Amino acid sequence: MGKNPKSSAHPVATLQSKPYEDSSYEGERLDELLLSIQREIKTARGLNAESLPEKFWLKKQFAIGVNEVTRALERMTPCGDSARLMNPNYKACKVKLQVVYSVIYVGQCYLGFRLAILLTANCNPRWLTNHVPCLAMSRKVPLILVKDKEGSLRLGELVNLKTAIAIGIKSNGSPVNQLIDEILQRTK
């Protein structure tokens, strides 16, 4: 008999969601995360209330939207094995030291983001965000998945928009950065 037409000689490589299972938030855990981030945004905004209008201040703190997050990730240099796969002449990942609040962070390729990306897992169509986990993994930027039916609405509330599918936290030493850093330390 002949070959089964559905079987393939070349298996398709799929992105394993295992590294991000620990950093996915839903239910009460998600409520606590979003409330604490919102509290820190208000605190940080209160410290710099007279400097910029709120819209511009939020743009300075966060990369809002899939396009802006993707653009920032693509501008970063890939780290580790992914850098060697993409460019065989690439020798090593540059290491950048950042001193923030008297703590030294050895940032591995963190140019646009020092800490994390918040990404909704419920986006439709799914292909809008399929590339973000791969890019984040290759740049060693932590990814926090929001697994909620209305995840994009809830992320949008953080930045005073109707919806937001992806939010990247920019490195600037704000209280929001400290909170996300603590959250990431707990999940490790």
C-alpha positions in Angstrom: 0.0 0.0 0.0 1.0 3.6 -0.3 2.1 6.1 2.2 -0.3 7.9 4.4 -0.7 11.4 2.9 -1.1 13.0 6.3 2.2 11.8 7.7 5.3 13.8 7.0 8.9 12.8 6.7 9.9 16.2 8.1 8.3 16.8 11.5 7.3 20.4 12.1 9.2 22.1 15.0 6.8 23.7 17.4 7.5 26.2 20.2 7.2 24.5 23.5 5.2 26.5 26.0 6.9 24.8 28.9 9.2 27.7 29.8 6.3 30.0 30.0 3.9 27.8 32.0 5.3 29.1 35.3 4.9 32.7 34.2 1.3 32.5 33.1 -1.3 34.2 35.2 -5.0 33.6 35.5 -7.7 33.9 38.1 -6.9 35.4 41.5 -3.2 35.3 40.7 -3.8 37.5 37.6 -6.0 39.9 39.7 -3.3 40.4 42.2 -0.7 41.0 39.5 -2.7 43.6 37.6 -3.7 45.4 40.8 -0.2 45.6 42.1 1.1 46.8 38.7 -1.7 49.4 38.6 -0.8 50.5 42.1 2.9 50.9 41.1 1.9 52.9 38.0 -0.1 55.3 40.1 2.8 55.6 42.5 5.4 56.2 39.8 3.0 58.7 38.0 2.5 60.5 41.3 6.3 61.0 41.6 6.5 62.6 38.1 3.0 64.1 37.9 4.1 67.5 36.6 6.6 66.4 34.0 4.6 64.9 31.1 1.0 64.4 30.1 -0.2 60.9 31.0 -0.3 59.5 27.5 3.4 60.5 26.8 4.4 59.3 30.3 2.9 55.8 29.6 4.7 55.6 26.2 8.0 56.3 28.0 7.4 53.6 30.5 5.9 50.9 28.3 6.0 49.6 24.7 2.3 49.2 24.0 0.9 46.9 21.3 2.2 44.0 19.4 3.9 46.2 16.7 5.8 48.3 19.2 6.9 45.2 21.2 8.0 43.4 18.1 9.9 46.3 16.8 11.8 46.7 20.1 12.5 43.0 20.3 13.8 42.9 16.7 16.2 45.8 17.4 17.8 43.9 20.3 20.7 41.6 19.5 19.9 37.8 19.9 21.6 36.1 22.8 23.3 32.7 23.2 22.7 29.9 20.7 20.0 31.7 18.8 22.5 34.4 17.9 24.9 31.8 16.5 22.2 30.2 14.5 21.0 33.4 13.0 24.5 34.8 12.3 27.5 32.3 12.2 30.0 35.2 12.4 28.4 36.5 15.7 30.9 35.8 18.5 29.2 36.5 21.8 26.3 38.4 23.2 27.2 41.8 24.6 26.6 42.3 28.3 25.4 45.6 29.6 25.6 46.6 33.2 22.8 48.7 34.7 22.9 50.2 38.1 19.4 50.9 39.3 18.4 51.5 42.9 21.9 50.4 44.1 21.4 46.9 42.6 23.5 45.8 39.7 21.7 44.0 36.9 23.8 42.2 34.3 21.4 42.6 31.4 21.8 40.0 28.7 20.9 41.9 25.6 18.3 44.0 27.4 18.3 47.2 25.2 14.6 47.9 25.0 13.3 45.8 27.9 15.1 45.0 31.1 12.4 43.0 32.7 9.4 41.5 30.8 6.7 41.4 28.3 3.0 41.0 29.3 1.2 39.1 26.5 -2.4 38.0 26.3 -2.9 34.3 25.4 -6.5 34.8 24.2 -5.8 37.0 21.1 -7.9 36.2 18.0 -6.5 35.5 15.4 -3.7 33.7 17.1 -1.1 34.6 14.4 -1.0 38.2 15.7 1.2 37.1 18.6 2.8 33.8 17.5 6.1 35.4 16.9 6.5 37.2 20.2 7.4 34.2 22.4 10.1 33.1 19.9 11.6 36.6 19.7 11.4 37.0 23.5 13.1 33.6 24.0 15.9 34.4 21.5 16.5 37.7 23.3 16.2 36.2 26.8 13.4 38.6 27.7 11.0 37.1 30.2 7.4 36.7 29.0 4.4 36.8 31.3 1.3 35.3 29.8 -2.1 36.6 30.7 -4.5 33.6 30.4 -7.9 35.2 30.8 -11.0 35.4 28.6 -10.8 39.2 28.6 -7.0 39.5 28.9 -6.6 42.1 26.3 -9.2 44.3 28.0 -7.6 43.9 31.3 -4.1 44.8 30.0 -5.6 47.8 28.2 -6.9 49.1 31.6 -3.3 49.3 32.8 -2.4 51.8 30.1 -5.7 53.6 29.8 -6.7 52.0 26.4 -9.7 49.8 25.5 -7.5 46.8 24.6 -3.8 45.9 24.6 -2.5 42.5 23.4 1.1 43.1 24.4 2.9 45.4 26.8 6.6 45.6 27.1 8.1 47.1 30.2 10.9 49.5 29.3 14.0 49.7 31.5 14.0 53.0 33.4 14.2 52.3 37.1 10.6 53.0 38.0 8.6 51.4 40.8 6.9 49.3 38.1 10.3 47.9 37.2 11.0 46.9 40.8 7.6 45.2 41.1 8.1 43.2 37.9 11.6 42.3 38.9 10.3 40.9 42.3 7.6 38.9 40.4 10.2 37.4 38.1 12.4 36.5 41.0 9.5 34.6 42.7 8.7 32.6 39.5 12.3 31.4 39.1 
